[in-house]
Amino acid sequence: MSTTAAPSRLHTARAGVQKFGTFLSGMIMPNIGAFIAWGLITALFIEKGFIPVPELGGFGAGPDGKPYTGLVGPMITYLLPLLIAYTGGKMVYDVRGGVVGAIGTMGVIVGAGIPMFIGAMIMGPLGGWTMKKIDAIWDGKIRPGFEMLVNNFAAGIWGALLALLGFFGIAPLVQAFSTAAGNVVQFLVNNGILPLTSILIEPAKVLFLNNAINHGVLTPLGTQQSLEQGKSILFLLEANPGPGLGVLLAYMFFGRGAAKASAPGAALIHFIGGIHEIYFPYVLMKPILILATIGGGMTGIATLAVTHSGLVAPAAPGSIIAVLAQTARDSYFGVILSVILACAVSFVIASVILRASKDRGEGDLAAATSQMESMKGRKSMASSLLGAGGGVATATEIKKIVFACDAGMGSSAMGASVLRNKIRAAGHKDVTVVNQAIANLTDTYDMVVVHQDLALRAEEKTPSAQIVTVDNFMGSPKYDEIVDLLNEQDATEDVPFDGVAGKTEPPSESEAAASHVPVPHRHAETPNVLRRESIVLTGSVADMAGAIDEAGRLLKEAGAVDDAYVASMHERETSVSTYMGNFLAIPHGTNEAKDHIQASAVTFVRYDEPVDWKGKPVKFVVGIAGKGKEHLGILAKIAKVFGDKEQVARLESATTADEVLDIFGKVNA
């Protein structure tokens, strides 16, 4: 959720850096557990560790004279880069992309002979992207029965070629870059100017621009340095909780209002929980406080440099517990001292600033939190603690809510129906909830509910609206937060119909157009969009792509779409998943494919074994082709059914198509 100013070049550039940083973070963060495991094994079992074990630490030799391999070397050389590469490839092209990306990365690993994290972050996504493009060449052109043969050999052959490219082409380049970057870091350390990096790192943290630096450079270089030296200062350049804690302590002692009252809880979450973004709104309320975090960060880094201290692996999240768990055996004094001094310097500077200011930091904390989320591009944990108590905070009255998705046809219609039912059940008849394609959004709404991957696009279209992001269309907890927010509003009007004040009948087309509210669905005028022959109770495929094809085939047989629309259903899935929650997916085409719809139709397929839908289990696949608003009535019914566990159980046990139609309320009547 966020309220933003008009889009600008700076906003676009920042969003681009954030997107790139988020992508890098998406490769590293899921594998942080592996980094921690490697760090613990290193700290315990290497020759200078707490419990030196030659067989595990990889030092010394056995009775036969052969040196021990240990766990430390193979994990950092092979396991960690391959995990990163697989994750990056999967982000681009699911499991197939992950496998090909990992194969290509082996070439870089062997070619370079050193841990290849940067190489993995290149080859993983490259393997996924190129495999996706290659598959598109013969998509739909393979003779039945030969799909597995072609797909497997295509992945194997292309993976082998990428491994050769990695060995001969990418490895030397990445090795040269890693060496040069390492030399730059060493130069900064040797000349005592490494603390100056805080001038970039601390503002970048508050602006959510740090992921590209942290996960793209510091973590790979730090891991390489840790392998060679047993520890690295780079892991603590960004993760030190001292600077943020100093700011929060200053608010505790010298702040006023909501900031002073909430600072103790925020300090606990920041320091123990490791959620650093909790202190960002306190800085945004009074931007000059960035000087306090810079001063604290420089002090912490200088302390680490003087005491030659560091961590053995990344500390994520940046909790003091994670920091201490990853501290090298000889670095506890230096690391603890760096945190204490960083906090002290930050506290002193922030205290002077707050005491010298007239308002003592008594700003609008909710507005600052909203501003932070605007920069982040998605909902922040801080908002549930620093906002209006319910996680969705607002400064304006909410009357018009739009649920947006890429095509404005399936996901948004279902989500809008669920949210609308909740809002109506709470008695808020004066609040409209409509759905719209994200490309057709106008800045006329009070709140936009959108999938988290589409948040930045929604902000560009609706800069004055609040953005609430969800990842589960059927049962997102954000819906309850919105209802709670509406309950807090002093709604005095009693509007009998959802949409136009004072109306007891649905709005006319002219009224709906003026208020951007679509004419609601009238069941009596609905054609048979869900037909008996479009209901399949035993799906015949076992993967997501096959399920999309099966839904598309049923839509074609219903005379609703052509082959181009079915292809766009696959394209839609690559941008934003159509998984809705409660075992339901609703594949449909992109906004650009609407011209390929001849008639509205809905299909229903049930699978005995759940289909893996990008990591989510799906038992029910509802294919959608909507021409105009004809399909919205049944989508509303489907949303209502899948919001009720008893009805979902009835669908699971249904034995005839008529039972399915009956469960959906005979919407075709």
C-alpha positions as CSV (number, residue, x, y, z in Angstrom):
1,M,0.0,0.0,0.0
2,S,1.3,3.4,-0.9
3,T,0.5,6.9,-1.9
4,T,2.8,8.3,-4.4
5,A,3.5,11.5,-6.3
6,A,3.3,11.7,-10.1
7,P,5.7,9.4,-11.9
8,S,9.0,10.9,-12.8
9,R,12.3,9.9,-14.4
10,L,13.8,9.6,-11.0
11,H,10.9,7.4,-9.8
12,T,11.3,5.2,-12.9
13,A,15.1,4.9,-12.4
14,R,14.6,4.1,-8.8
15,A,12.0,1.5,-9.6
16,G,14.4,0.0,-12.2
17,V,17.2,-0.3,-9.6
18,Q,14.7,-1.7,-7.1
19,K,13.5,-4.3,-9.6
20,F,17.0,-5.3,-10.5
21,G,18.0,-5.5,-6.8
22,T,14.9,-7.5,-6.0
23,F,15.7,-10.0,-8.7
24,L,19.2,-10.4,-7.3
25,S,17.8,-10.7,-3.8
26,G,15.3,-13.3,-5.1
27,M,18.2,-15.6,-6.1
28,I,20.1,-15.1,-2.8
29,M,17.5,-14.9,-0.1
30,P,15.8,-18.3,-0.7
31,N,19.3,-19.9,-0.2
32,I,20.4,-18.0,2.8
33,G,19.8,-21.1,4.9
34,A,22.5,-22.8,2.8
35,F,24.9,-19.9,3.4
36,I,24.2,-20.1,7.1
37,A,24.8,-23.9,7.1
38,W,28.1,-23.4,5.3
39,G,29.0,-20.6,7.7
40,L,28.3,-22.7,10.8
41,I,30.3,-25.7,9.4
42,T,33.2,-23.3,8.6
43,A,33.1,-21.7,12.0
44,L,33.1,-25.0,13.8
45,F,35.3,-27.4,11.9
46,I,38.0,-25.6,10.0
47,E,41.5,-25.6,11.3
48,K,41.0,-22.4,13.2
49,G,37.4,-23.2,14.2
50,F,35.8,-24.0,17.5
51,I,36.0,-27.8,17.0
52,P,38.6,-28.5,14.4
53,V,37.8,-31.7,12.5
54,P,40.1,-32.5,9.5
55,E,37.5,-34.7,7.8
56,L,34.9,-32.0,7.9
57,G,37.0,-28.8,7.8
58,G,39.1,-30.0,4.8
59,F,42.6,-29.7,6.3
60,G,45.3,-32.2,6.9
61,A,45.5,-35.7,5.3
62,G,44.3,-39.1,6.0
63,P,46.3,-42.3,6.8
64,D,46.7,-42.9,3.0
65,G,48.4,-39.5,2.6
66,K,45.5,-38.0,0.6
67,P,44.3,-34.6,1.8
68,Y,40.8,-34.4,3.2
69,T,38.2,-32.7,1.0
70,G,35.9,-31.8,3.8
71,L,32.5,-30.1,3.5
72,V,33.6,-26.4,3.4
73,G,35.3,-26.4,0.0
74,P,32.7,-28.4,-2.0
75,M,29.8,-26.5,-0.4
76,I,31.1,-23.1,-1.4
77,T,32.5,-24.2,-4.7
78,Y,29.6,-26.2,-6.0
79,L,26.5,-26.3,-3.8
80,L,26.0,-22.6,-3.1
81,P,26.5,-21.4,-6.7
82,L,24.4,-24.2,-8.1
83,L,21.5,-23.3,-5.7
84,I,21.7,-19.7,-6.8
85,A,21.8,-20.6,-10.5
86,Y,18.9,-23.0,-10.1
87,T,16.8,-20.4,-8.2
88,G,17.6,-17.7,-10.8
89,G,16.7,-19.9,-13.7
90,K,13.5,-21.1,-12.0
91,M,12.5,-17.4,-11.5
92,V,12.7,-16.9,-15.2
93,Y,11.4,-20.2,-16.6
94,D,10.2,-22.5,-13.7
95,V,12.0,-25.8,-13.0
96,R,13.1,-26.2,-16.6
97,G,14.9,-22.9,-16.6
98,G,16.5,-23.7,-13.2
99,V,17.9,-27.0,-14.4
100,V,19.4,-25.5,-17.6
101,G,20.8,-22.5,-15.7
102,A,22.5,-24.9,-13.2
103,I,24.0,-26.9,-16.0
104,G,25.5,-23.8,-17.6
105,T,26.8,-22.6,-14.2
106,M,28.9,-25.8,-13.9
107,G,31.0,-24.6,-16.8
108,V,31.7,-21.3,-15.1
109,I,32.5,-23.0,-11.8
110,V,35.0,-25.4,-13.4
111,G,36.4,-22.8,-15.7
112,A,37.1,-20.2,-13.0
113,G,38.3,-22.6,-10.2
114,I,36.9,-20.2,-7.5
115,P,33.5,-19.8,-6.0
116,M,31.3,-18.4,-8.8
117,F,28.4,-16.5,-7.2
118,I,28.4,-13.7,-9.7
119,G,28.8,-16.3,-12.5
120,A,25.8,-18.2,-11.1
121,M,23.7,-15.0,-10.9
122,I,24.5,-14.5,-14.6
123,M,24.2,-18.1,-16.0
124,G,21.1,-19.1,-14.0
125,P,18.8,-16.4,-15.4
126,L,20.5,-16.6,-18.8
127,G,19.9,-20.3,-19.0
128,G,16.2,-19.9,-18.0
129,W,15.6,-17.1,-20.5
130,T,17.4,-18.7,-23.5
131,M,15.6,-22.0,-22.8
132,K,12.3,-20.2,-22.7
133,K,13.0,-18.6,-26.1
134,I,14.1,-21.8,-27.6
135,D,11.0,-23.7,-26.5
136,A,8.9,-20.9,-28.0
137,I,10.3,-21.7,-31.5
138,W,8.6,-25.1,-31.7
139,D,5.8,-24.5,-29.2
140,G,2.7,-26.3,-30.5
141,K,4.6,-27.8,-33.5
142,I,5.8,-31.1,-32.0
143,R,4.0,-34.2,-33.2
144,P,2.0,-35.9,-30.4
145,G,4.1,-38.5,-28.6
146,F,7.4,-36.8,-29.2
147,E,7.0,-34.0,-26.7
148,M,9.1,-35.6,-23.9
149,L,11.9,-36.6,-26.4
150,V,12.2,-33.1,-27.8
151,N,11.9,-31.3,-24.5
152,N,14.5,-33.4,-22.7
153,F,17.0,-33.4,-25.5
154,A,16.5,-29.7,-26.1
155,A,17.3,-29.0,-22.5
156,G,20.2,-31.3,-22.4
157,I,21.8,-30.1,-25.6
158,W,21.3,-26.4,-24.8
159,G,22.5,-26.9,-21.2
160,A,25.7,-28.6,-22.5
161,L,26.3,-25.7,-24.9
162,L,25.8,-23.2,-22.1
163,A,28.3,-25.1,-19.9
164,L,30.9,-24.7,-22.7
165,L,30.0,-21.0,-23.0
166,G,30.4,-20.7,-19.3
167,F,33.7,-22.5,-19.3
168,F,35.4,-20.7,-22.2
169,G,33.6,-17.3,-22.3
170,I,31.9,-16.3,-19.0
171,A,34.3,-17.8,-16.5
172,P,37.3,-15.6,-17.5
173,L,35.2,-12.4,-17.5
174,V,33.6,-13.1,-14.2
175,Q,37.0,-14.1,-12.7
176,A,38.5,-10.9,-13.9
177,F,35.6,-8.9,-12.4
178,S,35.8,-10.7,-9.1
179,T,39.6,-10.1,-8.9
180,A,39.2,-6.4,-9.8
181,A,36.4,-5.9,-7.3
182,G,38.3,-7.7,-4.6
183,N,41.3,-5.5,-5.3
184,V,39.1,-2.4,-4.9
185,V,37.8,-3.6,-1.6
186,Q,41.3,-4.4,-0.4
187,F,42.5,-0.9,-1.5
188,L,39.7,0.7,0.5
189,V,40.6,-1.4,3.5
190,N,44.4,-0.7,3.2
191,N,43.8,3.0,2.9
192,G,41.3,3.2,5.7
193,I,38.5,4.6,3.5
194,L,36.2,1.6,3.6
195,P,34.0,3.5,6.1
196,L,33.1,6.0,3.4
197,T,30.9,3.3,1.8
198,S,28.3,4.2,4.4
199,I,27.7,7.4,2.6
200,L,26.1,5.2,-0.2
201,I,24.9,2.2,1.8
202,E,22.8,4.0,4.5
203,P,20.8,6.2,2.2
204,A,20.4,3.3,-0.2
205,K,18.9,1.2,2.6
206,V,16.2,3.7,3.3
207,L,15.4,4.1,-0.4
208,F,15.4,0.3,-0.9
209,L,18.2,0.5,-3.4
210,N,20.7,-1.6,-1.5
211,N,19.8,-5.1,-2.8
212,A,21.7,-4.7,-6.0
213,I,24.9,-3.7,-4.0
214,N,24.4,-6.1,-1.1
215,H,23.4,-9.3,-3.0
216,G,25.0,-8.5,-6.3
217,V,28.5,-7.5,-4.9
218,L,29.0,-7.7,-1.2
219,T,27.7,-11.2,-0.5
220,P,29.6,-12.9,-3.4
221,L,32.8,-11.0,-2.6
222,G,32.4,-11.5,1.1
223,T,31.9,-15.3,0.6
224,Q,35.1,-15.5,-1.5
225,Q,37.0,-13.5,1.1
226,S,35.6,-15.7,3.9
227,L,36.9,-18.8,2.1
228,E,40.3,-17.4,1.8
229,Q,40.6,-15.6,5.2
230,G,38.1,-17.3,7.3
231,K,35.9,-14.2,7.7
232,S,34.9,-11.0,5.8
233,I,34.1,-7.5,6.9
234,L,31.8,-7.1,3.9
235,F,29.0,-9.1,5.5
236,L,28.6,-6.4,8.1
237,L,28.7,-3.3,5.9
238,E,24.9,-3.3,5.5
239,A,23.7,-5.7,8.1
240,N,25.0,-3.9,11.2
241,P,21.9,-3.2,13.4
242,G,23.7,-0.5,15.4
243,P,22.9,2.6,13.2
244,G,19.2,2.0,13.1
245,L,19.0,1.1,16.8
246,G,20.7,4.5,17.6
247,V,18.0,6.4,15.7
248,L,15.2,4.5,17.4
249,L,16.7,5.0,20.9
250,A,16.9,8.8,20.1
251,Y,13.2,8.8,19.4
252,M,12.5,6.9,22.6
253,F,14.3,9.5,24.7
254,F,13.8,12.7,22.8
255,G,11.0,12.2,20.4
256,R,7.3,13.0,20.7
257,G,3.9,11.7,19.8
258,A,3.4,8.4,17.9
259,A,7.0,8.2,17.0
260,K,8.2,8.2,20.6
261,A,5.4,5.8,21.7
262,S,6.2,3.2,18.9
263,A,10.0,3.5,19.0
264,P,10.5,0.9,21.8
265,G,8.6,-1.8,19.9
266,A,10.3,-0.9,16.7
267,A,13.7,-1.1,18.3
268,L,13.0,-4.6,19.6
269,I,11.9,-5.8,16.1
270,H,14.8,-4.1,14.4
271,F,17.6,-5.3,16.8
272,I,16.3,-8.8,17.7
273,G,14.1,-9.6,14.7
274,G,16.5,-8.2,12.2
275,I,13.8,-6.3,10.2
276,H,15.7,-3.1,9.4
277,E,13.0,-1.5,7.4
278,I,11.1,-0.8,10.6
279,Y,13.3,2.3,11.3
280,F,13.1,3.7,7.8
281,P,9.9,5.7,8.4
282,Y,11.5,7.4,11.4
283,V,14.2,8.6,9.1
284,L,11.8,9.6,6.3
285,M,9.9,11.8,8.8
286,K,13.0,13.8,9.3
287,P,15.4,13.0,6.4
288,I,18.4,14.8,8.1
289,L,18.5,11.9,10.4
290,I,20.2,10.0,7.6
291,L,23.4,11.7,8.9
292,A,23.0,9.7,12.1
293,T,22.9,6.4,10.3
294,I,25.8,7.4,8.1
295,G,27.8,8.4,11.1
296,G,26.9,5.2,12.9
297,G,27.7,3.0,9.8
298,M,31.1,4.6,9.3
299,T,31.9,4.1,13.0
300,G,30.9,0.4,12.9
301,I,33.0,-0.2,9.7
302,A,36.0,1.6,11.1
303,T,35.8,-0.5,14.3
304,L,35.7,-3.7,12.3
305,A,38.7,-2.6,10.2
306,V,40.8,-1.6,13.2
307,T,40.0,-4.8,15.1
308,H,40.4,-7.0,11.9
309,S,36.9,-8.5,12.6
310,G,34.3,-10.0,10.4
311,L,31.6,-12.7,9.8
312,V,32.1,-16.1,8.3
313,A,28.8,-15.9,6.3
314,P,25.9,-13.4,5.6
315,A,23.8,-12.4,8.5
316,A,20.2,-12.5,7.3
317,P,18.0,-11.1,8.6
318,G,20.2,-8.4,10.2
319,S,19.4,-9.5,13.7
320,I,22.0,-9.3,16.4
321,I,21.4,-13.0,16.9
322,A,22.2,-13.8,13.3
323,V,25.2,-11.5,13.4
324,L,26.7,-13.2,16.5
325,A,25.9,-16.6,15.1
326,Q,28.0,-15.8,12.0
327,T,30.8,-14.1,13.8
328,A,34.3,-15.5,13.3
329,R,35.9,-17.1,16.3
330,D,38.5,-14.4,16.8
331,S,36.0,-11.5,16.0
332,Y,33.5,-11.4,18.8
333,F,35.1,-8.4,20.6
334,G,35.4,-6.4,17.4
335,V,31.9,-7.3,16.1
336,I,30.1,-6.5,19.4
337,L,32.2,-3.3,19.8
338,S,31.3,-2.2,16.2
339,V,27.5,-2.7,16.9
340,I,27.8,-0.8,20.3
341,L,29.8,2.1,18.9
342,A,27.7,2.4,15.7
343,C,24.6,2.6,17.9
344,A,26.2,5.1,20.2
345,V,27.4,7.5,17.5
346,S,24.0,7.2,15.7
347,F,22.2,7.9,18.9
348,V,24.3,11.0,19.7
349,I,23.8,12.5,16.3
350,A,20.1,11.7,16.1
351,S,19.5,13.0,19.7
352,V,21.2,16.4,18.8
353,I,19.0,16.7,15.7
354,L,15.8,15.8,17.5
355,R,16.4,18.1,20.4
356,A,17.4,21.0,18.1
357,S,14.2,20.6,16.1
358,K,11.0,22.3,17.1
359,D,8.7,19.3,16.6
360,R,11.1,16.8,18.2
361,G,10.3,14.3,15.4
362,E,6.5,14.6,16.0
363,G,5.7,13.9,12.3
364,D,3.1,11.8,10.6
365,L,4.5,8.3,11.1
366,A,1.7,6.7,9.1
367,A,2.4,9.0,6.1
368,A,6.1,8.3,6.4
369,T,5.4,4.6,6.4
370,S,3.2,5.0,3.3
371,Q,6.0,7.0,1.6
372,M,8.4,4.1,2.4
373,E,6.1,1.6,0.9
374,S,5.8,3.7,-2.2
375,M,9.5,3.5,-2.6
376,K,9.6,-0.2,-1.8
377,G,6.8,-0.9,-4.3
378,R,4.9,-3.3,-2.0
379,K,3.4,-3.7,1.4
380,S,5.9,-3.4,4.3
381,M,5.9,-5.2,7.6
382,A,6.5,-1.8,9.2
383,S,3.0,-0.7,8.1
384,S,1.3,-3.2,10.3
385,L,3.2,-1.8,13.3
386,L,3.6,1.9,12.5
387,G,0.5,2.6,10.4
388,A,-3.1,2.8,11.6
389,G,-3.0,-0.4,13.6
390,G,-4.5,-2.7,11.0
391,G,-1.7,-2.9,8.4
392,V,-3.6,-0.8,5.9
393,A,-3.4,2.9,6.7
394,T,-5.0,5.8,4.9
395,A,-5.3,9.5,5.2
396,T,-8.4,9.7,2.9
397,E,-11.8,8.2,3.1
398,I,-12.2,5.0,1.0
399,K,-15.2,5.0,-1.2
400,K,-14.0,3.5,-4.5
401,I,-11.8,0.4,-4.7
402,V,-10.6,-1.2,-7.9
403,F,-9.1,-4.7,-8.1
404,A,-6.6,-4.7,-11.0
405,C,-4.9,-7.4,-12.9
406,D,-3.1,-7.7,-16.2
407,A,-6.2,-8.4,-18.4
408,G,-8.9,-7.2,-16.0
409,M,-10.8,-10.4,-16.9
410,G,-10.2,-13.3,-14.5
411,S,-8.0,-12.7,-11.5
412,S,-9.3,-9.2,-10.8
413,A,-12.9,-10.2,-11.2
414,M,-12.5,-13.1,-8.8
415,G,-10.6,-11.0,-6.2
416,A,-13.0,-8.1,-6.5
417,S,-15.9,-10.5,-5.9
418,V,-14.3,-11.9,-2.8
419,L,-13.5,-8.5,-1.4
420,R,-16.9,-7.1,-2.4
421,N,-18.7,-9.9,-0.5
422,K,-16.6,-9.2,2.6
423,I,-17.3,-5.5,2.4
424,R,-21.0,-6.0,1.9
425,A,-21.2,-8.5,4.8
426,A,-19.6,-5.8,7.0
427,G,-22.4,-3.4,6.0
428,H,-20.4,-1.0,3.9
429,K,-22.9,-0.5,1.1
430,D,-21.5,2.8,0.1
431,V,-18.1,1.4,-1.0
432,T,-17.8,0.3,-4.6
433,V,-15.5,-2.6,-5.5
434,V,-14.9,-3.0,-9.2
435,N,-12.3,-4.8,-11.4
436,Q,-10.2,-3.3,-14.2
437,A,-7.3,-4.1,-16.5
438,I,-4.2,-2.5,-15.2
439,A,-3.6,-0.8,-18.5
440,N,-7.0,0.9,-18.3
441,L,-6.7,2.2,-14.8
442,T,-7.4,5.9,-14.2
443,D,-6.4,8.0,-11.2
444,T,-10.0,8.1,-9.9
445,Y,-9.9,5.5,-7.2
446,D,-9.2,5.7,-3.5
447,M,-7.6,2.3,-3.3
448,V,-6.1,-0.2,-5.8
449,V,-5.8,-3.9,-4.9
450,V,-3.3,-5.6,-7.1
451,H,-1.0,-8.6,-7.3
452,Q,2.4,-7.8,-5.7
453,D,4.2,-8.2,-9.0
454,L,2.1,-5.5,-10.6
455,A,2.4,-2.9,-7.9
456,L,4.8,-0.5,-9.7
457,R,2.6,-0.5,-12.8
458,A,-0.4,0.3,-10.7
459,E,1.4,3.2,-9.0
460,E,2.2,4.7,-12.4
461,K,-1.5,4.6,-13.4
462,T,-3.0,5.7,-10.0
463,P,-0.4,7.9,-8.3
464,S,-3.0,9.3,-5.8
465,A,-4.5,6.0,-4.7
466,Q,-3.3,3.6,-2.1
467,I,-1.8,0.4,-3.4
468,V,-2.6,-2.8,-1.5
469,T,-0.7,-5.8,-2.7
470,V,-1.8,-9.4,-2.4
471,D,-0.4,-12.8,-3.4
472,N,-3.5,-14.9,-2.7
473,F,-6.7,-13.7,-4.5
474,M,-9.1,-16.0,-2.7
475,G,-8.1,-15.7,0.9
476,S,-5.7,-12.8,1.4
477,P,-5.5,-11.4,4.9
478,K,-5.3,-8.0,3.3
479,Y,-9.1,-8.2,2.6
480,D,-9.8,-8.3,6.3
481,E,-7.4,-5.4,6.9
482,I,-9.4,-3.4,4.3
483,V,-12.6,-4.2,6.1
484,D,-11.1,-3.3,9.4
485,L,-10.1,0.1,7.9
486,L,-13.6,0.7,6.6
487,N,-15.0,-0.2,10.0
488,E,-12.9,2.7,11.4
489,Q,-14.3,5.2,9.0
490,D,-17.3,7.3,10.0
491,A,-19.6,6.1,7.2
492,T,-22.9,7.9,7.6
493,E,-24.6,7.4,4.3
494,D,-26.8,4.4,3.8
495,V,-26.5,3.4,0.2
496,P,-28.8,0.4,-0.7
497,F,-26.9,-0.5,-3.8
498,D,-23.2,-1.0,-4.4
499,G,-22.1,1.8,-6.6
500,V,-24.3,5.0,-6.7
501,A,-25.5,6.8,-3.6
502,G,-29.2,7.0,-3.2
503,K,-29.9,4.4,-5.8
504,T,-31.9,1.2,-5.0
505,E,-31.5,-0.1,-8.6
506,P,-28.3,-0.9,-10.5
507,P,-26.8,2.2,-12.2
508,S,-27.5,3.0,-15.9
509,E,-24.7,2.6,-18.4
510,S,-24.3,6.4,-18.5
511,E,-24.1,6.6,-14.7
512,A,-21.7,3.7,-14.5
513,A,-19.4,5.3,-17.1
514,A,-19.4,8.6,-15.2
515,S,-18.5,6.9,-12.0
516,H,-16.1,4.3,-13.6
517,V,-18.3,1.5,-12.2
518,P,-19.1,-1.3,-14.7
519,V,-22.8,-2.2,-15.1
520,P,-23.3,-5.1,-12.8
521,H,-24.0,-8.6,-14.1
522,R,-27.6,-9.5,-14.4
523,H,-28.1,-13.3,-14.2
524,A,-31.3,-13.3,-16.3
525,E,-29.3,-11.9,-19.3
526,T,-26.4,-14.2,-18.9
527,P,-25.7,-16.6,-21.8
528,N,-24.6,-20.1,-21.1
529,V,-20.9,-19.3,-20.4
530,L,-20.4,-22.5,-18.3
531,R,-21.8,-25.5,-20.3
532,R,-22.1,-29.1,-19.2
533,E,-19.7,-30.2,-22.0
534,S,-17.1,-27.7,-20.7
535,I,-16.8,-29.5,-17.3
536,V,-14.2,-32.2,-16.9
537,L,-14.1,-34.1,-13.6
538,T,-10.9,-36.0,-14.3
539,G,-8.1,-33.9,-15.8
540,S,-5.7,-35.8,-18.1
541,V,-2.4,-33.9,-17.5
542,A,0.1,-33.6,-14.7
543,D,1.7,-30.2,-15.0
544,M,0.8,-26.5,-15.3
545,A,1.5,-26.1,-19.0
546,G,-0.7,-29.2,-19.8
547,A,-3.5,-27.9,-17.6
548,I,-3.5,-24.5,-19.4
549,D,-3.6,-26.4,-22.7
550,E,-6.5,-28.5,-21.5
551,A,-8.4,-25.4,-20.4
552,G,-7.6,-23.7,-23.7
553,R,-8.8,-26.7,-25.7
554,L,-12.2,-26.7,-23.9
555,L,-12.5,-23.0,-24.6
556,K,-11.8,-23.6,-28.3
557,E,-14.3,-26.5,-28.4
558,A,-16.9,-24.1,-26.9
559,G,-16.3,-21.8,-29.9
560,A,-15.0,-19.0,-27.6
561,V,-11.4,-18.6,-28.6
562,D,-8.7,-19.4,-31.2
563,D,-5.2,-20.8,-30.9
564,A,-3.7,-17.3,-30.4
565,Y,-5.7,-16.8,-27.3
566,V,-4.6,-20.2,-25.9
567,A,-1.0,-19.1,-26.5
568,S,-1.6,-15.9,-24.6
569,M,-2.8,-17.9,-21.7
570,H,0.7,-19.3,-21.4
571,E,2.1,-15.8,-21.8
572,R,-0.1,-14.5,-19.1
573,E,1.2,-17.1,-16.6
574,T,4.8,-16.1,-17.2
575,S,4.1,-12.6,-16.0
576,V,1.8,-13.1,-13.0
577,S,0.5,-16.4,-11.7
578,T,-3.2,-17.0,-12.0
579,Y,-3.2,-19.1,-8.8
580,M,-6.0,-17.9,-6.7
581,G,-5.7,-19.9,-3.5
582,N,-7.9,-22.7,-2.1
583,F,-6.5,-25.1,-4.8
584,L,-7.9,-23.0,-7.6
585,A,-6.2,-21.5,-10.7
586,I,-8.0,-19.5,-13.4
587,P,-5.8,-19.3,-16.5
588,H,-6.8,-16.7,-19.0
589,G,-5.3,-14.6,-21.8
590,T,-3.5,-11.3,-21.7
591,N,-5.2,-8.0,-22.2
592,E,-3.8,-7.9,-25.8
593,A,-5.5,-11.2,-26.6
594,K,-9.0,-10.0,-26.1
595,D,-9.5,-9.6,-29.9
596,H,-9.1,-13.4,-30.1
597,I,-12.3,-14.0,-28.1
598,Q,-15.3,-14.8,-30.2
599,A,-17.7,-15.4,-27.2
600,S,-17.6,-15.6,-23.5
601,A,-17.0,-19.0,-22.0
602,V,-15.8,-20.6,-18.7
603,T,-14.5,-24.2,-18.4
604,F,-14.0,-26.3,-15.3
605,V,-11.4,-29.1,-14.9
606,R,-10.8,-31.1,-11.7
607,Y,-7.6,-33.1,-11.1
608,D,-7.3,-36.2,-8.9
609,E,-3.7,-35.3,-8.0
610,P,-2.8,-31.6,-7.4
611,V,-1.0,-29.9,-10.3
612,D,2.2,-28.0,-9.3
613,W,1.3,-24.4,-10.2
614,K,4.6,-22.6,-9.6
615,G,4.9,-24.2,-6.2
616,K,1.2,-24.1,-5.4
617,P,-1.1,-27.2,-5.4
618,V,-4.0,-26.8,-7.8
619,K,-6.9,-29.3,-8.0
620,F,-9.4,-27.1,-9.9
621,V,-8.6,-25.2,-13.2
622,V,-11.2,-22.7,-14.4
623,G,-10.4,-21.4,-17.9
624,I,-11.8,-18.0,-18.8
625,A,-12.6,-16.1,-22.0
626,G,-14.6,-13.0,-21.3
627,K,-16.2,-10.9,-24.0
628,G,-17.5,-7.7,-22.3
629,K,-18.9,-8.4,-18.9
630,E,-20.8,-11.6,-19.7
631,H,-18.6,-13.9,-17.6
632,L,-18.5,-11.8,-14.5
633,G,-21.6,-13.3,-12.9
634,I,-20.3,-16.9,-12.9
635,L,-16.9,-15.6,-11.7
636,A,-18.6,-14.0,-8.8
637,K,-20.3,-17.4,-8.0
638,I,-17.0,-19.3,-8.4
639,A,-15.3,-16.8,-6.0
640,K,-18.1,-17.3,-3.5
641,V,-17.9,-21.1,-3.8
642,F,-14.1,-21.3,-3.4
643,G,-14.3,-19.0,-0.4
644,D,-16.3,-21.7,1.4
645,K,-14.4,-24.8,2.4
646,E,-17.6,-26.9,2.5
647,Q,-18.4,-26.0,-1.1
648,V,-14.9,-26.8,-2.2
649,A,-15.3,-30.2,-0.5
650,R,-18.5,-30.7,-2.5
651,L,-16.7,-29.9,-5.7
652,E,-14.0,-32.5,-4.8
653,S,-16.6,-35.2,-4.3
654,A,-18.9,-34.3,-7.2
655,T,-19.5,-37.2,-9.7
656,T,-21.4,-35.4,-12.5
657,A,-21.3,-32.1,-14.4
658,D,-24.8,-31.4,-13.2
659,E,-23.6,-31.4,-9.6
660,V,-20.9,-28.9,-10.4
661,L,-23.5,-26.6,-12.1
662,D,-25.7,-27.0,-9.1
663,I,-22.9,-26.0,-6.7
664,F,-22.3,-22.9,-8.7
665,G,-25.9,-21.9,-8.2
666,K,-27.2,-22.7,-11.7
667,V,-25.9,-19.4,-12.8
668,N,-26.8,-20.2,-16.4
669,A,-30.5,-20.2,-15.6
